[in-house]
Amino acid sequence: MPPNPSIMPLALYCVWRVCRAVDLPVIGIGGISSLEDALEFFIAGACAVQVGTWNFINPRITLDIIEGLEKYVREHHIENLSEIRGSLCCTGNKASKQ
């Protein structure tokens, strides 16, 4: 049975909330199975990501994500991940930093 992808939205939300609450490096964990998933965690504020269960399904997944990330930053002229890390913007009172 493949990993349950329903954990990722909750994990992503938790990473976003924690990154807004503390001034510490946060690692995104939970349902990461692609470059797009990893990018979402970086945009939410994670400094790094961990691929877990998907390694059992595709032992090359981490390398695929790293290679995809290298290609993505090159194509989008991003010199450092800090340029996109934490760049998620939300409007409304619920999103304001507390």
C-alpha positions in Angstrom: 0.0 0.0 0.0 1.5 3.4 -1.0 2.0 6.2 1.6 -1.1 8.2 2.5 -0.8 11.5 0.6 -3.4 13.1 2.9 -0.7 13.9 5.5 1.1 16.4 3.3 -1.4 19.3 3.5 -1.4 19.0 7.3 2.4 18.7 7.5 2.7 21.7 5.1 0.4 23.8 7.3 2.3 22.8 10.4 5.6 23.8 8.8 4.2 27.1 7.8 2.9 27.8 11.3 6.1 26.8 13.0 8.3 28.8 10.7 6.2 31.9 11.5 6.4 31.2 15.2 10.1 30.5 15.7 13.4 31.8 14.5 14.9 28.3 14.0 15.6 26.1 11.0 12.6 23.9 10.3 12.7 20.6 8.3 9.7 19.8 6.2 8.5 16.2 6.7 5.3 14.4 5.6 4.2 13.1 2.3 7.0 14.5 0.2 7.0 12.5 -3.1 8.1 14.9 -5.8 10.0 18.1 -6.6 6.7 20.0 -6.4 6.1 18.7 -2.9 9.6 19.7 -1.8 9.2 23.2 -3.3 5.9 23.7 -1.4 7.7 23.0 1.8 10.5 25.4 1.0 7.9 28.1 0.0 6.2 27.5 3.3 9.5 28.2 5.1 11.3 24.9 5.5 15.1 25.0 5.3 15.3 21.4 4.3 13.0 18.5 3.5 13.0 14.8 4.5 11.7 12.1 2.2 10.5 9.1 4.2 8.2 6.3 3.1 8.5 7.1 -0.6 12.1 5.8 -0.4 10.6 2.3 -0.2 8.5 2.8 -3.3 11.1 4.6 -5.3 14.6 4.3 -3.9 15.8 7.0 -6.3 13.2 9.6 -5.2 15.6 11.7 -3.2 18.1 11.9 -6.1 15.2 12.7 -8.4 14.1 15.6 -6.2 17.7 16.9 -5.8 18.2 16.8 -9.6 14.9 18.4 -10.2 15.6 21.1 -7.7 18.9 21.8 -9.4 17.2 22.2 -12.7 14.4 24.3 -11.2 16.7 26.9 -9.6 18.8 27.0 -12.8 15.7 27.6 -15.0 14.2 30.2 -12.7 17.6 32.0 -12.1 17.5 31.3 -8.3 20.9 31.6 -6.8 20.0 30.4 -3.3 17.0 28.6 -1.9 16.6 31.4 0.6 15.1 33.4 -2.3 12.0 31.2 -2.2 12.1 30.0 1.3 9.2 31.4 3.3 7.8 33.3 0.3 4.3 32.1 0.8 2.0 35.1 1.1 -1.4 34.9 2.7 -3.9 37.7 3.3 -6.4 38.1 6.1 -6.0 38.2 9.9 -5.6 34.5 10.3 -2.3 34.6 8.3 -0.8 37.4 10.2 2.4 36.6 12.1 1.8 36.4 15.9 
